[in-house]
Amino acid sequence: MKPIAALLAAAASLPVVSANAQVPVNRDLQLWLDAQDASTVTISGGLVTQWADKSGNGFNAVQADADRQPTYNAAALNGMPAIRFDGAVADLATNDGMAITGLTGSPRPYTAFIVDQYWGGVTGRTLQGVGANWLVGKWNGENGHFAEGWVSGSPSSNPAAINVPVVGTAVGGFYGSSYAINGFDVTDNAGPAGAPPGLQLGVTSIGGGNPYDEASQADVSEVLWFNRTLTDMERQSVTSYLGDKWDIAVHQPTLATYSNLFTGGDAGEGADFSGSFVHAINVGGSVGATVGDANFIPDTPGAPSGFITAENHLEAWQPGANFGATANDDGLESVMQSIRWVATGNGGVETLNADLPGLIEGHAYRLQLLMGEACCGNRHFEVDIEGSRAYRNFSLEAQGAPTTAPTAGLVLTHDFIARDGVLNVALNGFGVSGGDINPILQGVTLEDLGMIASTASVGTFSSAADLDFSGNFIHAINIGGPGGATVGDATFTDDAGVVFAENQIGAWFGGGPNYGATADDTALSSVMNSIRWTGTNTQTEGVDLDLPVTEGRLYKMQLLFEENSNPGRQQDIMLDGLLIWDDFATGTSFGNNDGAYFSYVFNATDDNLDLFLSGFGTNGTDVNPILNAVTLEQLPEPSRAMLLALGGLAMLVRRRR
């Protein structure tokens, strides 16, 4: 269950995007209804007869019956326009609704966005299917997504308050479903696989024409429908666009592993070919190629790379790839022509492996796996990095990569701190159901992002004296509990507005852990008695913390954990989109007299610290991340000798696309 009341309470004022602004993603946009664009709303006698589709496809929302036409309210949703549906259940014949014409036969995959709210007490559906039990937006007083089964929203998990607008995102992929509210993934069940043959807003039929009709007193301000699964970066950009435009606070975790379409080899075309590349490999190809700063070497048998192993390779997998006319485009076309691949079977033994040497422990790196489809649109497989699941059901077609004469491909990016000298990547379709489960790979790059002035340490503690509570603490936060406790120089506050997680437990230990009899021990025991935690089903679910910092300053962060439920719990620790610790074990010490800590010294690379804890893909017996407390100490400016001792003078410069 994933309540969002606390998340909605954190809403803040944001700049409004112009109604003329373009959606940041246009590829495969099928429907765009935008109440801020008054030119798209046709009004007759004070009632809305048509809401025109801005996508160019002509899938307009219409209602010819004057008794059932909604109204245009210029200040309904955060003081901005919306189409208002009356939900007059006392007279079923006058319930408002609009049919979306022409958009029929809408199979999976899809990605749908809706900005809506309830304005009154009739709390049915907003965007719903015709001819199938499907909805996204509102139902029975909740925010939810139903696709012939609840993806999220029932029972009573995401209540929809009156006059509280949200951005809802529904994804129906070939191999799973998901649902997010204001950028927070609140998926309860990825299994439902329904899709609507048609779409409508509100109630459009009387007497059973659509057996799933349910009226609402609701405002709808924007609807977007794509006939594919948007990539991680695309969903984030659209969610941010809608949040800015409609004055809704949205949040997106800064992921260390994410997918994106690329359309060429130049800057701004989706992949990163600028930097210092340790490896760039034309997988399965017999020739070298240059794309930006990446000089690709061949990987045919006997070629000098020798870092890719797979049972099969094809030199002419994508001979028709066309990314454009620049030299970088031509180089990328050469790389994308060939593949290595394996036929999955034999209990998962047959795996496509990339083992890349030459890493320096403590350096930050960016891995890119480049793929393009040429035959099998239903291909999907798993991606493991350093023995942990990095991406589940990786599917090129579902995310919009073309399957013939390709003009685009898909890149999977993984940003991390090296913990040893060799990076191990494994692609395997074993255990994946349906479709083509043979993994492929066409190109690999490994970029050294630069030295980072940082040290990390993990360990256990049994008293306050085992930790660092001496210094200038700009943040000390009791996660899930009250403020007021002081331990050494750290005075703890509550976590209001800075920590986002789906669940909170104020008495994780009942009476609290026992670290000793000193005043500091007693205060620390009270702090460690509460947690926030998140159930992990997808890579975007986790415990997320945002703290203001000063760019360029040196900080020491302590994350504190007290395990009470499962000594086998593991979680990944990500800072500003960089995986800084893989498979951290919170239950290293188990019981109410000791805890586990993660300590990290770093330079701030911008004015916000974005910490994300996720159990997705870890190897623990419990993958639901927890956090009890965090401290952030601003350290004195180090000397040149200290910087050298920490590992380098250059700070890591984060370069997110």
C-alpha positions as CSV (number, residue, x, y, z in Angstrom):
1,M,0.0,0.0,0.0
2,K,1.4,3.4,-0.9
3,P,-0.3,6.4,0.7
4,I,0.5,9.8,-0.9
5,A,-1.0,12.2,1.7
6,A,2.4,13.2,2.9
7,L,3.7,13.6,-0.6
8,L,0.8,15.8,-1.6
9,A,1.3,17.9,1.5
10,A,4.7,18.9,0.3
11,A,3.4,20.7,-2.7
12,A,5.1,24.0,-3.5
13,S,4.6,26.9,-5.8
14,L,6.3,26.4,-9.2
15,P,6.6,28.5,-12.3
16,V,3.8,28.1,-14.8
17,V,4.7,26.8,-18.3
18,S,3.1,28.6,-21.2
19,A,0.2,26.9,-22.9
20,N,2.1,27.2,-26.1
21,A,5.1,25.2,-24.8
22,Q,5.6,21.9,-26.5
23,V,5.5,18.6,-24.7
24,P,9.2,17.6,-24.3
25,V,8.6,14.2,-25.9
26,N,6.8,14.1,-29.3
27,R,7.7,10.7,-30.7
28,D,4.6,8.5,-30.9
29,L,2.4,11.1,-29.2
30,Q,-1.2,10.1,-30.2
31,L,-3.4,12.4,-28.1
32,W,-2.8,15.8,-26.4
33,L,-5.7,17.6,-24.7
34,D,-4.6,20.9,-23.1
35,A,-7.1,23.1,-21.2
36,Q,-4.6,25.9,-21.0
37,D,-4.8,26.3,-24.8
38,A,-8.2,28.1,-25.0
39,S,-8.1,27.8,-28.8
40,T,-8.6,24.0,-28.5
41,V,-11.9,24.4,-26.5
42,T,-15.1,24.9,-28.4
43,I,-17.9,26.4,-26.3
44,S,-21.5,26.8,-27.3
45,G,-24.1,28.3,-24.9
46,G,-21.6,28.2,-22.1
47,L,-20.9,24.4,-22.6
48,V,-18.0,22.6,-24.1
49,T,-18.9,20.7,-27.3
50,Q,-15.3,19.8,-28.4
51,W,-11.8,19.6,-26.8
52,A,-9.5,19.5,-29.8
53,D,-6.5,17.1,-29.9
54,K,-3.2,19.1,-30.2
55,S,-1.2,16.1,-31.4
56,G,-2.3,16.6,-35.0
57,N,-4.0,13.2,-35.1
58,G,-7.6,14.6,-34.8
59,F,-8.5,12.4,-31.8
60,N,-10.8,15.1,-30.4
61,A,-13.0,14.8,-27.3
62,V,-16.6,15.6,-28.2
63,Q,-20.1,15.7,-26.8
64,A,-23.1,16.5,-28.9
65,D,-25.8,16.2,-26.2
66,A,-26.2,19.6,-24.5
67,D,-27.5,17.9,-21.3
68,R,-24.2,16.1,-21.0
69,Q,-21.7,18.7,-22.1
70,P,-19.1,19.8,-19.4
71,T,-18.1,23.4,-18.7
72,Y,-14.9,25.3,-19.1
73,N,-13.7,26.7,-15.8
74,A,-10.9,29.2,-16.2
75,A,-9.6,29.0,-12.6
76,A,-10.6,25.5,-11.5
77,L,-7.2,23.8,-11.0
78,N,-4.6,25.8,-9.0
79,G,-6.2,28.9,-10.5
80,M,-5.8,27.6,-14.0
81,P,-8.2,26.2,-16.6
82,A,-9.9,22.8,-16.6
83,I,-12.8,21.0,-18.2
84,R,-15.3,20.5,-15.4
85,F,-17.5,17.5,-15.3
86,D,-20.6,17.8,-13.1
87,G,-21.2,14.2,-12.0
88,A,-24.9,14.8,-11.5
89,V,-25.8,11.3,-10.3
90,A,-29.2,12.3,-9.2
91,D,-30.1,12.6,-12.9
92,L,-28.1,9.9,-14.8
93,A,-29.2,11.3,-18.1
94,T,-27.3,14.5,-17.5
95,N,-23.9,13.2,-16.3
96,D,-21.2,15.0,-18.2
97,G,-18.8,13.1,-20.4
98,M,-16.8,13.3,-23.7
99,A,-15.9,10.6,-26.2
100,I,-12.4,10.7,-27.6
101,T,-13.1,10.0,-31.2
102,G,-11.0,7.9,-33.5
103,L,-8.5,6.6,-30.9
104,T,-9.7,3.0,-31.0
105,G,-8.0,-0.3,-30.8
106,S,-5.4,1.0,-28.3
107,P,-3.3,-2.0,-27.6
108,R,-0.2,-2.2,-25.3
109,P,2.3,-0.7,-25.0
110,Y,1.1,2.7,-23.9
111,T,2.1,5.6,-21.6
112,A,-0.7,7.9,-20.4
113,F,-0.5,11.1,-18.4
114,I,-3.5,12.9,-16.8
115,V,-3.7,16.1,-14.7
116,D,-6.9,16.0,-12.8
117,Q,-8.7,16.5,-9.4
118,Y,-12.0,16.0,-7.7
119,W,-13.9,19.2,-7.0
120,G,-17.0,17.7,-5.3
121,G,-18.3,14.6,-3.6
122,V,-19.2,12.5,-6.6
123,T,-16.0,10.5,-6.9
124,G,-16.0,8.1,-9.9
125,R,-13.7,7.9,-12.9
126,T,-12.0,10.5,-15.1
127,L,-10.1,8.9,-18.0
128,Q,-11.6,5.5,-18.6
129,G,-11.8,2.8,-21.2
130,V,-14.7,2.1,-23.5
131,G,-15.4,-1.6,-23.9
132,A,-12.9,-2.7,-21.2
133,N,-12.6,-2.2,-17.5
134,W,-9.6,0.2,-17.7
135,L,-9.0,3.6,-16.0
136,V,-6.3,6.0,-15.0
137,G,-6.8,9.1,-12.9
138,K,-9.7,8.8,-10.4
139,W,-11.9,6.0,-9.0
140,N,-14.0,5.8,-5.8
141,G,-12.2,8.7,-4.1
142,E,-8.7,7.5,-5.0
143,N,-5.9,8.1,-7.5
144,G,-5.3,4.9,-9.4
145,H,-4.7,2.8,-12.5
146,F,-6.8,-0.3,-13.3
147,A,-6.0,-2.4,-16.4
148,E,-8.4,-5.4,-15.9
149,G,-6.8,-5.6,-12.5
150,W,-5.4,-3.0,-10.0
151,V,-1.9,-1.8,-10.9
152,S,-2.3,0.6,-8.0
153,G,-5.1,2.4,-6.3
154,S,-7.2,0.0,-4.3
155,P,-8.2,-0.4,-1.6
156,S,-7.7,3.1,-0.1
157,S,-4.0,3.3,-0.8
158,N,-3.9,6.7,-2.6
159,P,-6.8,8.9,-1.5
160,A,-7.7,11.8,-3.8
161,A,-8.5,14.9,-1.8
162,I,-10.9,17.5,-3.0
163,N,-9.2,20.3,-5.0
164,V,-5.8,18.6,-4.8
165,P,-4.6,18.1,-8.4
166,V,-2.1,15.4,-9.3
167,V,-0.1,14.2,-12.3
168,G,-0.9,10.5,-12.9
169,T,1.2,8.3,-15.1
170,A,0.1,4.9,-16.3
171,V,2.4,2.6,-18.2
172,G,1.2,-0.5,-20.0
173,G,4.2,-2.4,-21.4
174,F,4.5,-5.7,-23.2
175,Y,5.8,-7.3,-20.0
176,G,4.3,-5.3,-17.1
177,S,2.3,-2.3,-15.9
178,S,3.1,0.6,-13.6
179,Y,1.5,3.7,-12.1
180,A,3.0,6.9,-10.7
181,I,1.6,9.9,-8.8
182,N,3.5,13.1,-9.1
183,G,6.6,11.2,-10.2
184,F,6.4,8.7,-7.3
185,D,6.1,5.1,-8.5
186,V,3.2,3.6,-6.5
187,T,2.8,0.3,-8.4
188,D,1.3,-2.5,-6.2
189,N,1.0,-5.1,-9.0
190,A,2.8,-5.1,-12.3
191,G,0.8,-8.1,-13.6
192,P,-2.5,-6.6,-15.0
193,A,-2.3,-6.5,-18.8
194,G,-5.5,-4.9,-20.0
195,A,-5.8,-2.2,-22.6
196,P,-8.8,0.0,-23.6
197,P,-10.3,-0.4,-27.1
198,G,-11.4,3.2,-26.8
199,L,-11.2,6.2,-24.4
200,Q,-13.6,8.6,-22.8
201,L,-13.7,11.3,-20.2
202,G,-16.4,11.1,-17.6
203,V,-19.7,9.4,-18.5
204,T,-20.7,9.1,-22.2
205,S,-23.5,6.5,-22.3
206,I,-26.8,5.9,-20.6
207,G,-28.4,2.6,-19.8
208,G,-25.4,0.3,-20.0
209,G,-23.8,1.4,-23.3
210,N,-20.5,1.3,-21.3
211,P,-21.0,-0.9,-18.3
212,Y,-18.0,0.7,-16.5
213,D,-19.4,4.3,-16.6
214,E,-18.9,6.0,-13.3
215,A,-19.6,9.7,-12.9
216,S,-17.3,12.2,-11.2
217,Q,-17.4,15.8,-10.1
218,A,-13.9,16.3,-11.5
219,D,-11.7,18.7,-13.3
220,V,-9.4,17.5,-16.1
221,S,-6.7,19.9,-17.4
222,E,-4.4,17.8,-19.5
223,V,-4.2,14.4,-21.1
224,L,-1.3,12.8,-23.0
225,W,-1.3,9.4,-24.7
226,F,1.7,7.7,-26.3
227,N,1.5,4.4,-28.1
228,R,4.7,3.1,-26.5
229,T,6.5,2.8,-23.2
230,L,8.4,6.0,-22.7
231,T,12.0,5.6,-21.4
232,D,12.9,6.6,-17.9
233,M,14.3,9.9,-18.9
234,E,11.3,10.7,-21.1
235,R,8.8,10.0,-18.3
236,Q,10.8,12.2,-16.0
237,S,10.8,15.1,-18.5
238,V,7.1,14.9,-19.2
239,T,6.2,14.7,-15.5
240,S,8.4,17.7,-14.8
241,Y,6.8,19.6,-17.7
242,L,3.3,18.9,-16.4
243,G,4.3,19.7,-12.8
244,D,5.7,23.1,-13.8
245,K,2.8,23.9,-16.1
246,W,0.1,23.1,-13.5
247,D,1.8,24.3,-10.3
248,I,2.0,20.7,-8.9
249,A,5.1,19.7,-6.9
250,V,6.5,16.6,-8.6
251,H,9.5,14.5,-7.7
252,Q,11.8,12.2,-9.7
253,P,14.5,10.1,-8.2
254,T,17.9,10.6,-9.8
255,L,18.6,7.1,-10.9
256,A,22.0,5.6,-11.4
257,T,20.6,3.2,-14.1
258,Y,18.3,4.5,-16.8
259,S,17.3,4.0,-20.4
260,N,17.0,6.5,-23.2
261,L,16.4,6.6,-27.0
262,F,19.3,7.9,-29.2
263,T,18.8,9.2,-32.7
264,G,22.4,10.0,-33.7
265,G,26.0,10.4,-32.6
266,D,26.1,14.1,-31.9
267,A,25.6,16.0,-28.7
268,G,22.0,16.2,-27.6
269,E,20.9,13.2,-29.6
270,G,20.4,10.8,-26.6
271,A,23.8,9.1,-26.0
272,D,27.0,10.4,-24.4
273,F,30.1,10.3,-26.7
274,S,32.0,13.2,-25.0
275,G,34.6,12.5,-22.4
276,S,37.5,10.2,-21.5
277,F,36.7,6.7,-22.6
278,V,38.4,3.7,-21.1
279,H,36.6,1.3,-23.5
280,A,34.6,1.8,-26.6
281,I,33.8,-1.5,-28.4
282,N,32.1,-2.3,-31.7
283,V,30.5,-5.5,-30.5
284,G,30.6,-8.2,-33.1
285,G,32.1,-5.8,-35.7
286,S,35.4,-6.2,-37.5
287,V,36.1,-2.5,-38.0
288,G,36.8,0.4,-35.8
289,A,34.8,3.6,-35.8
290,T,34.9,7.1,-34.2
291,V,31.9,8.8,-32.5
292,G,32.8,12.0,-30.8
293,D,35.6,11.2,-28.3
294,A,34.9,7.5,-28.4
295,N,37.2,5.5,-30.6
296,F,35.5,2.1,-31.0
297,I,37.7,-0.9,-31.5
298,P,36.5,-4.1,-33.3
299,D,35.3,-7.2,-31.4
300,T,35.3,-10.0,-33.9
301,P,37.1,-13.2,-32.9
302,G,40.8,-12.5,-32.8
303,A,40.3,-8.8,-32.6
304,P,42.2,-6.9,-29.8
305,S,39.3,-6.3,-27.4
306,G,38.5,-9.8,-26.2
307,F,36.2,-8.4,-23.5
308,I,32.9,-9.6,-24.9
309,T,31.8,-13.2,-24.9
310,A,28.8,-14.6,-26.6
311,E,28.1,-17.7,-28.7
312,N,27.0,-15.8,-31.9
313,H,27.8,-12.7,-33.8
314,L,26.4,-11.0,-37.0
315,E,28.3,-8.5,-39.1
316,A,25.2,-7.2,-41.0
317,W,22.5,-7.0,-38.3
318,Q,21.5,-3.4,-39.1
319,P,22.9,-2.5,-42.6
320,G,20.1,0.0,-43.0
321,A,20.8,2.0,-39.9
322,N,20.6,5.8,-40.7
323,F,21.2,8.3,-38.0
324,G,22.0,11.3,-40.2
325,A,24.8,12.7,-42.3
326,T,27.4,13.9,-39.8
327,A,30.7,12.1,-39.2
328,N,29.5,11.1,-35.8
329,D,26.3,9.7,-37.2
330,D,28.2,7.7,-39.8
331,G,30.5,6.3,-37.1
332,L,27.5,5.3,-35.0
333,E,25.9,3.6,-37.9
334,S,29.0,1.5,-38.4
335,V,28.9,0.4,-34.7
336,M,25.2,-0.4,-34.8
337,Q,25.5,-2.7,-37.9
338,S,26.9,-5.7,-36.0
339,I,25.8,-7.7,-32.9
340,R,26.7,-10.4,-30.5
341,W,23.9,-12.5,-29.2
342,V,23.1,-15.7,-27.3
343,A,20.2,-18.2,-27.5
344,T,19.0,-18.3,-23.9
345,G,18.6,-21.8,-22.4
346,N,20.4,-24.4,-20.4
347,G,19.2,-23.1,-17.1
348,G,20.6,-19.6,-17.6
349,V,24.1,-20.8,-18.4
350,E,24.2,-19.1,-21.8
351,T,24.8,-15.5,-21.1
352,L,26.2,-12.5,-23.1
353,N,29.0,-11.2,-20.9
354,A,31.1,-8.0,-21.0
355,D,34.0,-8.0,-18.7
356,L,35.8,-4.7,-18.8
357,P,39.2,-4.3,-17.0
358,G,41.2,-1.2,-16.2
359,L,39.0,0.5,-13.6
360,I,40.5,2.4,-10.7
361,E,38.8,1.8,-7.4
362,G,37.2,5.1,-6.2
363,H,36.8,6.6,-9.7
364,A,33.4,7.4,-11.1
365,Y,32.4,5.7,-14.4
366,R,29.6,5.7,-16.9
367,L,28.7,2.5,-18.7
368,Q,26.6,2.7,-21.9
369,L,25.1,-0.4,-23.6
370,L,24.0,0.4,-27.1
371,M,21.3,-1.7,-28.8
372,G,19.1,-1.5,-31.8
373,E,16.5,-4.0,-33.1
374,A,16.4,-5.5,-36.6
375,C,14.1,-8.5,-36.5
376,C,12.3,-9.3,-33.3
377,G,10.1,-6.7,-31.9
378,N,9.1,-8.7,-28.8
379,R,12.6,-9.2,-27.5
380,H,13.3,-8.6,-23.8
381,F,15.9,-9.8,-21.3
382,E,17.5,-9.0,-18.0
383,V,20.6,-6.9,-17.4
384,D,22.9,-7.7,-14.4
385,I,25.8,-5.4,-13.5
386,E,28.4,-6.6,-10.9
387,G,26.1,-9.5,-10.0
388,S,23.0,-7.4,-9.3
389,R,19.9,-6.9,-11.4
390,A,20.2,-3.5,-12.9
391,Y,17.2,-3.6,-15.3
392,R,14.3,-6.0,-15.5
393,N,12.6,-6.9,-18.8
394,F,14.7,-4.6,-20.9
395,S,12.7,-4.2,-24.1
396,L,13.7,-2.1,-27.1
397,E,10.4,-2.1,-28.9
398,A,8.4,-1.3,-25.8
399,Q,10.4,1.8,-25.3
400,G,9.9,3.0,-28.9
401,A,13.1,1.8,-30.7
402,P,12.2,1.1,-34.3
403,T,12.6,-2.5,-35.5
404,T,13.2,-1.9,-39.3
405,A,15.5,0.5,-41.1
406,P,16.3,2.0,-37.7
407,T,16.7,5.7,-37.2
408,A,16.9,5.3,-33.4
409,G,18.3,2.9,-30.8
410,L,18.2,2.4,-27.1
411,V,21.0,3.1,-24.7
412,L,21.1,1.7,-21.1
413,T,23.3,4.0,-18.9
414,H,24.8,3.0,-15.5
415,D,26.7,5.5,-13.4
416,F,28.8,4.1,-10.6
417,I,31.8,4.3,-8.3
418,A,34.2,1.4,-9.0
419,R,34.8,-0.9,-6.1
420,D,37.3,-3.1,-8.0
421,G,39.3,-3.2,-11.2
422,V,36.9,-5.1,-13.5
423,L,33.3,-4.3,-14.4
424,N,31.1,-7.4,-15.0
425,V,28.0,-7.1,-17.2
426,A,25.7,-10.0,-18.0
427,L,22.7,-10.1,-20.3
428,N,20.4,-13.1,-20.0
429,G,16.8,-14.0,-21.0
430,F,16.6,-17.0,-18.7
431,G,13.4,-16.9,-16.6
432,V,11.8,-14.2,-18.7
433,S,8.5,-15.3,-20.1
434,G,7.1,-14.7,-23.6
435,G,8.5,-13.3,-26.8
436,D,12.1,-13.4,-27.9
437,I,14.4,-13.8,-24.9
438,N,17.8,-13.9,-26.7
439,P,19.9,-10.9,-25.5
440,I,21.8,-8.8,-28.0
441,L,24.5,-6.1,-27.8
442,Q,26.0,-3.8,-30.4
443,G,28.1,-1.3,-28.7
444,V,29.7,-0.6,-25.3
445,T,31.4,2.5,-23.9
446,L,33.0,2.9,-20.5
447,E,33.8,6.5,-19.6
448,D,35.9,7.7,-16.7
449,L,33.9,10.6,-15.3
450,G,36.9,12.0,-13.4
451,M,38.4,11.7,-9.9
452,I,36.1,12.3,-7.0
453,A,37.4,13.6,-3.7
454,S,35.6,11.1,-1.5
455,T,36.0,8.3,1.0
456,A,33.4,5.7,2.0
457,S,33.3,3.4,5.0
458,V,30.8,1.0,6.4
459,G,30.6,-0.6,9.8
460,T,28.6,-1.2,13.0
461,F,28.0,0.8,16.1
462,S,26.9,0.0,19.6
463,S,27.1,3.5,21.2
464,A,27.1,7.1,20.1
465,A,30.9,7.1,20.7
466,D,31.3,4.8,17.7
467,L,30.0,7.5,15.3
468,D,31.0,11.0,14.4
469,F,28.8,13.6,16.2
470,S,31.5,16.3,16.5
471,G,31.6,19.2,14.0
472,N,29.5,21.6,12.0
473,F,26.2,19.7,11.3
474,I,24.1,21.6,8.8
475,H,21.6,18.7,8.8
476,A,20.7,16.0,11.4
477,I,17.4,14.3,10.6
478,N,15.4,11.8,12.6
479,I,13.8,9.8,9.8
480,G,10.1,9.1,10.6
481,G,10.3,10.5,14.1
482,P,10.2,13.9,16.0
483,G,12.9,16.4,16.2
484,G,14.6,17.7,19.3
485,A,17.2,15.1,20.3
486,T,20.8,16.3,20.6
487,V,23.8,13.9,20.2
488,G,27.1,15.7,20.5
489,D,27.1,18.7,18.2
490,A,24.1,17.3,16.1
491,T,20.6,18.5,17.0
492,F,18.1,16.3,15.1
493,T,15.0,17.7,13.3
494,D,12.1,15.8,11.9
495,D,12.1,14.9,8.2
496,A,9.2,17.0,7.0
497,G,9.6,18.1,3.4
498,V,13.0,16.5,2.8
499,V,12.4,12.7,3.0
500,F,10.0,10.9,0.7
501,A,9.0,7.3,1.3
502,E,5.8,5.3,1.2
503,N,5.7,4.1,4.8
504,Q,6.7,5.3,8.3
505,I,7.1,3.5,11.6
506,G,7.4,5.6,14.6
507,A,8.1,2.8,17.0
508,W,10.3,0.5,15.0
509,F,11.6,-1.1,18.2
510,G,8.7,-0.4,20.5
511,G,10.6,0.8,23.5
512,G,13.6,1.8,21.3
513,P,17.1,0.4,21.0
514,N,19.5,0.6,23.9
515,Y,23.0,2.0,23.2
516,G,24.1,2.8,26.7
517,A,23.5,5.1,29.7
518,T,25.1,8.4,28.6
519,A,23.0,11.4,27.5
520,D,24.3,10.9,23.9
521,D,23.5,7.2,23.9
522,T,20.0,7.9,25.2
523,A,19.3,10.6,22.6
524,L,20.7,8.4,19.8
525,S,18.4,5.5,21.0
526,S,15.4,7.7,20.7
527,V,16.4,8.8,17.2
528,M,16.9,5.3,16.0
529,N,13.5,4.1,17.1
530,S,11.8,5.3,13.9
531,I,12.1,4.6,10.2
532,R,10.7,5.3,6.8
533,W,10.7,2.5,4.3
534,T,9.4,1.6,0.8
535,G,8.3,-1.6,-0.8
536,T,10.4,-2.2,-3.9
537,N,8.8,-3.6,-7.0
538,T,10.5,-1.2,-9.6
539,Q,13.8,0.6,-9.8
540,T,12.1,4.0,-9.1
541,E,10.7,2.9,-5.7
542,G,12.8,3.8,-2.8
543,V,13.6,6.1,0.1
544,D,14.4,9.6,-1.3
545,L,16.0,12.4,0.5
546,D,16.7,16.0,-0.8
547,L,18.9,18.4,1.2
548,P,20.2,21.9,0.4
549,V,24.0,22.1,0.2
550,T,26.6,24.6,-1.1
551,E,28.2,23.7,-4.4
552,G,31.9,23.0,-4.1
553,R,32.0,22.5,-0.3
554,L,33.2,19.3,1.4
555,Y,30.7,17.3,3.4
556,K,30.6,14.1,5.4
557,M,27.3,12.2,5.3
558,Q,26.4,9.4,7.8
559,L,23.4,7.1,7.1
560,L,22.3,5.2,10.2
561,F,20.3,1.9,10.2
562,E,18.9,-0.2,13.0
563,E,17.6,-3.5,11.7
564,N,14.7,-5.1,13.5
565,S,13.0,-7.2,10.8
566,N,15.4,-8.9,8.5
567,P,19.1,-9.4,8.9
568,G,19.3,-10.2,5.2
569,R,18.1,-6.7,4.0
570,Q,20.2,-5.1,1.3
571,Q,19.9,-1.8,-0.5
572,D,21.8,0.3,-3.0
573,I,22.9,3.8,-2.1
574,M,22.8,6.5,-4.8
575,L,24.0,10.1,-4.5
576,D,23.0,12.5,-7.3
577,G,22.5,9.7,-9.7
578,L,25.7,7.9,-8.9
579,L,25.8,4.4,-7.4
580,I,28.2,4.9,-4.5
581,W,27.6,1.6,-2.7
582,D,26.1,-1.6,-4.2
583,D,24.2,-4.1,-2.0
584,F,24.7,-2.3,1.4
585,A,23.7,-4.8,4.2
586,T,21.7,-3.0,6.9
587,G,21.6,-6.1,9.0
588,T,25.4,-6.4,9.4
589,S,24.6,-6.3,13.1
590,F,21.2,-7.4,14.1
591,G,19.4,-6.6,17.3
592,N,18.4,-3.6,19.5
593,N,21.8,-2.9,20.9
594,D,23.8,-2.2,17.8
595,G,23.3,-0.7,14.3
596,A,24.9,-0.2,10.9
597,Y,26.3,2.9,9.4
598,F,27.4,4.2,6.0
599,S,29.8,7.1,6.0
600,Y,30.7,9.1,2.9
601,V,32.9,12.2,2.3
602,F,32.3,14.1,-0.9
603,N,32.3,17.5,-2.6
604,A,28.9,18.9,-3.5
605,T,28.6,19.3,-7.3
606,D,25.4,21.4,-7.1
607,D,23.2,23.0,-4.5
608,N,21.1,20.0,-3.7
609,L,22.0,16.6,-2.3
610,D,19.8,13.9,-3.8
611,L,20.1,10.6,-1.9
612,F,18.2,7.6,-3.1
613,L,18.0,4.2,-1.4
614,S,16.6,1.3,-3.4
615,G,16.5,-2.5,-2.9
616,F,15.7,-3.1,-6.6
617,G,18.0,-5.8,-8.0
618,T,20.0,-6.3,-4.8
619,N,20.8,-9.8,-3.6
620,G,19.3,-9.6,-0.1
621,T,16.4,-11.6,1.3
622,D,14.6,-8.3,2.0
623,V,14.8,-5.7,-0.7
624,N,12.6,-3.0,0.9
625,P,15.0,0.0,1.8
626,I,14.9,1.6,5.2
627,L,16.5,4.6,6.8
628,N,16.5,5.6,10.5
629,A,18.7,8.8,10.6
630,V,21.1,10.9,8.6
631,T,23.7,13.5,9.5
632,L,25.4,15.9,7.1
633,E,28.5,17.7,8.4
634,Q,30.2,20.5,6.5
635,L,33.9,19.9,6.8
636,P,36.6,22.6,6.9
637,E,38.1,23.4,3.5
638,P,40.9,20.8,3.0
639,S,44.5,21.5,2.2
640,R,46.0,20.4,-1.1
641,A,47.7,17.6,0.7
642,M,44.4,16.4,2.2
643,L,42.7,16.5,-1.2
644,L,45.4,14.4,-2.7
645,A,45.0,11.9,0.2
646,L,41.3,11.8,-0.5
647,G,42.0,10.7,-4.0
648,G,42.2,13.6,-6.4
649,L,41.9,17.3,-7.0
650,A,39.2,17.2,-9.6
651,M,35.6,17.0,-8.5
652,L,33.2,14.8,-10.3
653,V,31.1,16.9,-12.7
654,R,27.7,15.3,-13.1
655,R,26.5,15.5,-16.7
656,R,22.9,14.3,-16.9
657,R,21.1,14.4,-20.2
